[in-house]
Amino acid sequence: MPNVGIVGGGMLGLTLALRLRQRGFDVTVFEAAPSAGALSSPASIGPHTCDRFHHVMLRSDRQLRRLLDELGIADRVHWGVTRTGFHVNGKLHSLSSSIDFLRFPPLSLIDKGRLALTILRAAHLRNPLPLESMSAADWLLRWSGRHAYENFWLPLLKAKLGDNYTNASAAFIRAIVARRFEARRTGMKREMFGYVQGGYRVMLDALCTHLTDFGVQLETNAAVARVSDGADNATIMLKDGRVRTFDHAIVTTPSPVTARLCPQLSDEERARLEKVTYQGITCLSVLLRRPLGGFYITNIATPGIPFTAVIEMTALVPPEEFGGHTLVYLPRYLAQDDSYWALSDSTIRNRFLAGLGAMYPRLEANDVVACEISRLRHALALSTQNYSRDIMPPLATSRPRILLVNSAQIAHGTLNVNETVALANTQAERIAARLIPRDLRVHTPWPGRAAMHAGIDQ
């Protein structure tokens, strides 16, 4: 059976390793950081551990829920009904119910009707591919009208994407709207989310333990310098000088990083990888002595607020998990040339806390218990116009021993853990079909815990 080296130990690389091992591959994963997880990895805030970035799941996140069941931690998932806020023109409004929506003052009744039709259209559109030919702005203008677009959608697009909002396709906005609609649909018309008690650290620990028990080699602090395709094998050269050889190398890093790691790719392939538009993220996690507005998410359309939204995590997760304190995430999504990348942690912390104080005037400086800043340069591959046809990276490359699997292959979804797991499942099937003769294939898509511990040859 083939042996493969996987470059990148985020949730994508780890899940891919599990699925390939279940099909008989020998698998080694290389992760540059001291621990696996990437976007899903934990951070410390005061004496507590939390997710670096905010994560929740929906009841419809079947791929993720199946993985949690495989790992034996499905009972750690808890569900809760949440509320949504909208901060516009310096005021905080609730948008948690149909009545709240009808009372929402920035929009007229006609605006609200067209906005509701836009959301329903996005949520029920089964084939998003045609939307790639149209910009998000043009599509929203067509369905919602100019006033609703300028007073509702445009501030959200700018907050989420900055100057990149002009490049986003209508398929991108459809994916975001459809996921939020699904949260209400599966929550019986109330917005319902789930979380893993203890954070995704619990899932990562369980997944890494299972991988190791299952025979996968997981190497951390193992930054890769180059991936090469030779006559008889693929070579992964590490920055510390070590060289490892495999039948095939699978690169899961962001597309621009992949282009640098794989210099043997053709000029056309490298150009395609570098055309992927990525949004980064800078996020301030704040531990507070008091709750804020009680909304899980507060969208922001007020000019001058330096972050995209307020995620009050303890509106969903019991504050007892954080010593009775309130955990808040303040994310800001950044284009690659955004000046925020050059700012110091202290500057970002001061700006964000000032913005939070402007939104919640009763908040005092001594209410802040602890802060933690996290940054990720390539967080979200943006679905731009004609993305699937012209930009999305393929699995196979011109070098037969080098394969690409990364989140930029999620063309019509939002970046979340369920989509990541689903991509790993799909690409593992395709890789097995390419590399293993039919009569040797092991097909165990959803084994139980006993099968995982007993081995793949039973």
Protein Blocks (a to p, Z undefined) as FASTA:
>chain_A
ZZdddehjafklmmmmmmmmmnopacddddfbfbehijmpccdehjbdcdfbdcdddfkl
mmlmmmmmmnopmmmpccddddddddeehiacdffbfklmmmmmkbcfklmmmmmmmmmm
mmmmmblmlmmmpcfklmmmmmnojmlmmmmmmmmmmmmnmmmlmmpcfklmmmmmmmmm
mmmmmnoopacddddehijmlmmmmmmmmmmmnopacdehiacfbdcddfkbccdddfko
pacddfbdcdfbdfklmmmmmmmbcfklmmmmmmpccddddddddddfbdceopabacdf
behiabfbdcdfklmbcfklngopacddddddddfklcklmpcfklmmmmmmmmmmmmmm
mbcfklpmbdcddddfblbccddehklmmmoccfbdfblkbccddfklmmkbccdfklmm
mmmmmmmmmmmmmmpcfklpccdfbacfklmmnopkZZ
